[in-house]
Amino acid sequence: MLSRLVTYGFGLAILQLLIACGPASEENGALPGAQQQTVVDAEGAQAPVAEADTLILAFGDSLYAGYGLAPDEGLVPELQKALTDAGHDVRVHNAGVSGDTTAAGLRRLDFVLDSLSRKPDLVLLGLGGNDLLRGLKPSETRANMDAMVKKLTERDIPVILTGMLAPPNMGKEFVDQFNIIYPLLALEYDATLYPFFMDGVVGRPDLILPDGIHPNAKGIDVIVEKLTPAVEKALKKQAKKEAAK
């Protein structure tokens, strides 16, 4: 895993250089040409949600949005298929926006939740990768992630944290401070933790797009295979809580 993280860190370093040398980006730091996906229109109309027993909101960045992939190859459609094939009556709703930092995610979270036609039964929260790209302080990332998980908890919405890991080239102090963010938040808020979103994919060129960062379609398949049991576990946990009320 260490050697694969080093390879991943090299890819991050290249992107950091491109960001530093490129033209000024938008406020959320979207990379040039990044695919943007939102769940509401300009007037703020409610986002349509197909009827299903369970609604899962996937709230994240380009890793959720399906950057560089065909519409049916991204995380959300593949996770939807995996859960449906497993017998779950669910709808996975995509609220991934390429380029989102944790700060940008925090700014739009309430709006996205309020724009849905019903409260989600579960939220997959996957942000922090773009904070790494920009070398933002782990304390800022932690504060923003904490605020988002707190908002969801106050709305009585269970959370799965799909974590990120800082590559070794960012320095031991930074790595130690960043990598503990997701486990501590999961413990504090009784959230389900999926420790590393890119588990099984990082350091595998055959599973990564040419940018060296984002998973390709085969990489998404690996991620979904590993992530689906965690989602099922969270759904089962929530069902037990509801039954106990």
C-alpha positions as CSV (number, residue, x, y, z in Angstrom):
1,M,0.0,0.0,0.0
2,L,2.9,2.4,0.8
3,S,4.4,2.1,-2.6
4,R,1.0,2.6,-4.2
5,L,0.4,5.7,-2.1
6,V,3.8,7.1,-3.2
7,T,2.7,6.6,-6.8
8,Y,-0.6,8.3,-6.0
9,G,1.3,11.1,-4.3
10,F,3.3,11.7,-7.5
11,G,0.1,12.2,-9.4
12,L,-1.1,14.6,-6.8
13,A,2.1,16.6,-7.1
14,I,1.7,16.9,-10.8
15,L,-1.8,18.2,-10.4
16,Q,-0.7,20.6,-7.7
17,L,1.9,22.0,-10.1
18,L,-0.8,22.4,-12.8
19,I,-3.1,24.3,-10.4
20,A,-0.3,26.6,-9.2
21,C,0.8,27.4,-12.8
22,G,-2.6,27.6,-14.4
23,P,-5.1,30.4,-14.7
24,A,-7.2,31.4,-11.7
25,S,-9.9,28.9,-10.9
26,E,-13.4,29.3,-9.7
27,E,-14.0,29.8,-6.0
28,N,-14.5,26.1,-5.4
29,G,-11.2,25.4,-7.1
30,A,-12.5,23.3,-10.0
31,L,-9.8,22.0,-12.3
32,P,-9.9,23.3,-15.9
33,G,-12.4,21.2,-17.9
34,A,-13.8,19.4,-14.8
35,Q,-17.2,18.0,-15.2
36,Q,-19.7,19.8,-13.0
37,Q,-22.9,18.1,-11.8
38,T,-25.6,19.6,-9.6
39,V,-28.9,18.3,-8.3
40,V,-31.0,21.5,-8.8
41,D,-31.7,24.0,-11.5
42,A,-30.8,27.7,-11.4
43,E,-34.2,28.6,-9.9
44,G,-33.7,26.1,-7.1
45,A,-36.5,23.8,-8.1
46,Q,-36.7,20.6,-6.2
47,A,-34.5,17.8,-7.7
48,P,-36.7,14.9,-8.9
49,V,-36.1,11.7,-7.0
50,A,-37.4,8.4,-8.3
51,E,-39.7,6.6,-5.9
52,A,-37.9,3.9,-3.9
53,D,-38.1,2.6,-0.3
54,T,-34.6,4.1,0.4
55,L,-33.0,7.3,-0.8
56,I,-29.2,7.5,-0.7
57,L,-27.5,10.8,-1.4
58,A,-24.0,10.7,-2.7
59,F,-22.4,14.0,-1.8
60,G,-18.9,14.5,-2.9
61,D,-16.4,15.7,-5.5
62,S,-15.3,14.4,-8.9
63,L,-14.8,10.9,-7.5
64,Y,-18.6,10.9,-7.0
65,A,-19.5,13.0,-10.0
66,G,-17.9,10.5,-12.4
67,Y,-15.2,12.7,-13.8
68,G,-13.8,11.4,-17.1
69,L,-16.4,8.6,-17.4
70,A,-19.4,7.9,-19.4
71,P,-22.7,8.7,-17.6
72,D,-23.4,5.0,-16.8
73,E,-19.8,4.2,-15.6
74,G,-19.5,6.5,-12.6
75,L,-19.8,5.6,-8.9
76,V,-23.4,6.5,-8.5
77,P,-24.9,4.4,-11.4
78,E,-22.6,1.5,-10.6
79,L,-23.5,1.6,-6.9
80,Q,-27.2,1.9,-7.8
81,K,-26.9,-1.3,-9.9
82,A,-24.9,-3.2,-7.3
83,L,-27.5,-2.4,-4.5
84,T,-30.4,-3.2,-6.8
85,D,-28.9,-6.5,-7.9
86,A,-28.5,-7.3,-4.2
87,G,-32.2,-6.9,-3.7
88,H,-32.4,-3.4,-2.2
89,D,-35.1,-1.0,-3.3
90,V,-32.9,2.1,-3.3
91,R,-32.3,5.2,-5.3
92,V,-28.8,6.6,-5.2
93,H,-28.9,10.3,-6.0
94,N,-25.8,12.0,-7.4
95,A,-24.7,15.3,-5.7
96,G,-21.1,15.1,-6.8
97,V,-19.4,18.3,-8.0
98,S,-16.0,18.1,-9.6
99,G,-13.4,20.4,-7.9
100,D,-15.3,20.7,-4.7
101,T,-13.2,21.3,-1.6
102,T,-14.7,20.6,1.9
103,A,-15.4,24.3,2.2
104,A,-17.4,24.4,-1.0
105,G,-19.2,21.3,0.0
106,L,-20.1,22.8,3.4
107,R,-21.5,25.9,1.6
108,R,-23.9,23.9,-0.6
109,L,-24.9,21.1,1.7
110,D,-28.0,22.7,3.2
111,F,-29.2,23.9,-0.2
112,V,-28.8,20.4,-1.7
113,L,-30.7,18.7,1.2
114,D,-33.5,21.3,1.1
115,S,-33.8,21.0,-2.7
116,L,-34.5,17.2,-2.5
117,S,-38.2,16.2,-2.5
118,R,-37.6,14.0,0.6
119,K,-35.0,13.5,3.3
120,P,-32.3,11.0,2.4
121,D,-32.2,7.8,4.4
122,L,-28.4,7.8,4.1
123,V,-25.7,10.2,2.9
124,L,-22.4,9.1,1.5
125,L,-20.0,11.9,2.2
126,G,-16.8,12.0,0.2
127,L,-14.8,15.2,0.2
128,G,-11.2,16.1,1.1
129,G,-9.3,15.1,-2.1
130,N,-9.3,18.6,-3.5
131,D,-8.1,19.9,-0.1
132,L,-5.1,17.6,-0.5
133,L,-4.5,18.9,-4.0
134,R,-4.4,22.4,-2.8
135,G,-2.3,21.6,0.3
136,L,-5.0,23.1,2.6
137,K,-4.4,22.7,6.3
138,P,-5.8,19.5,7.8
139,S,-7.3,21.6,10.5
140,E,-9.5,23.4,7.9
141,T,-10.5,20.1,6.3
142,R,-11.4,18.7,9.7
143,A,-13.5,21.7,10.7
144,N,-15.4,21.7,7.4
145,M,-16.0,17.9,7.6
146,D,-17.1,18.2,11.2
147,A,-19.6,20.9,10.3
148,M,-21.1,18.8,7.5
149,V,-21.4,15.7,9.6
150,K,-22.9,17.7,12.4
151,K,-25.5,19.2,10.0
152,L,-26.5,15.8,8.8
153,T,-26.6,14.4,12.4
154,E,-28.9,17.3,13.4
155,R,-31.2,16.4,10.6
156,D,-31.2,12.8,11.8
157,I,-29.6,11.5,8.6
158,P,-27.0,8.7,9.0
159,V,-23.7,9.1,7.3
160,I,-21.0,7.0,5.6
161,L,-17.7,8.7,5.5
162,T,-15.6,7.6,2.5
163,G,-12.2,8.7,3.6
164,M,-9.1,9.9,1.9
165,L,-5.5,9.3,2.8
166,A,-2.7,11.8,2.4
167,P,0.3,10.5,0.4
168,P,3.7,10.2,2.2
169,N,5.2,13.0,0.1
170,M,3.1,15.5,1.9
171,G,5.2,15.0,5.1
172,K,4.7,13.0,8.2
173,E,3.1,15.8,10.3
174,F,0.6,16.6,7.5
175,V,-0.2,12.9,6.9
176,D,-0.8,12.2,10.6
177,Q,-3.1,15.2,11.0
178,F,-5.1,14.5,7.8
179,N,-5.4,10.7,8.0
180,I,-7.0,10.8,11.5
181,I,-9.8,13.1,10.4
182,Y,-12.3,10.5,9.1
183,P,-11.8,7.9,11.9
184,L,-12.3,10.5,14.6
185,L,-15.4,12.0,13.0
186,A,-16.9,8.5,12.5
187,L,-16.3,7.8,16.2
188,E,-17.6,11.1,17.4
189,Y,-20.8,11.0,15.4
190,D,-21.4,7.2,15.2
191,A,-21.0,7.3,11.4
192,T,-20.0,4.4,9.3
193,L,-16.4,4.7,8.1
194,Y,-15.1,3.4,4.8
195,P,-11.5,4.4,5.5
196,F,-10.1,5.0,1.9
197,F,-12.3,5.6,-1.1
198,M,-9.5,4.6,-3.5
199,D,-8.7,1.3,-1.7
200,G,-7.7,-1.4,-4.2
201,V,-7.3,1.2,-7.0
202,V,-4.5,3.5,-5.9
203,G,-1.1,2.6,-7.6
204,R,-2.8,0.5,-10.2
205,P,-2.3,2.2,-13.6
206,D,-4.8,-0.2,-15.2
207,L,-7.5,1.2,-12.9
208,I,-6.7,4.9,-13.2
209,L,-7.4,7.5,-15.8
210,P,-4.4,9.1,-17.6
211,D,-4.4,11.9,-15.1
212,G,-3.1,9.5,-12.5
213,I,-5.7,10.5,-10.0
214,H,-9.3,9.5,-10.9
215,P,-10.5,5.9,-11.3
216,N,-11.4,4.6,-14.7
217,A,-14.5,2.4,-15.3
218,K,-12.6,-0.7,-14.2
219,G,-11.4,1.2,-11.1
220,I,-15.0,2.2,-10.3
221,D,-16.0,-1.5,-10.5
222,V,-13.3,-2.3,-7.9
223,I,-14.4,0.5,-5.6
224,V,-18.1,-0.4,-5.8
225,E,-17.4,-4.0,-5.0
226,K,-15.6,-3.0,-1.9
227,L,-17.9,-0.1,-0.9
228,T,-21.3,-1.9,-1.4
229,P,-21.0,-4.1,1.8
230,A,-20.3,-0.9,3.9
231,V,-23.4,0.7,2.4
232,E,-25.5,-2.4,3.1
233,K,-24.1,-2.5,6.7
234,A,-25.1,1.2,7.2
235,L,-28.6,0.5,5.8
236,K,-29.0,-2.4,8.1
237,K,-27.8,-0.4,11.1
238,Q,-30.3,2.4,10.3
239,A,-33.2,-0.1,9.9
240,K,-32.5,-1.5,13.4
241,K,-32.6,2.1,14.8
242,E,-35.9,2.8,13.1
243,A,-37.4,-0.5,14.3
244,A,-36.3,0.3,17.9
245,K,-38.2,3.7,17.9
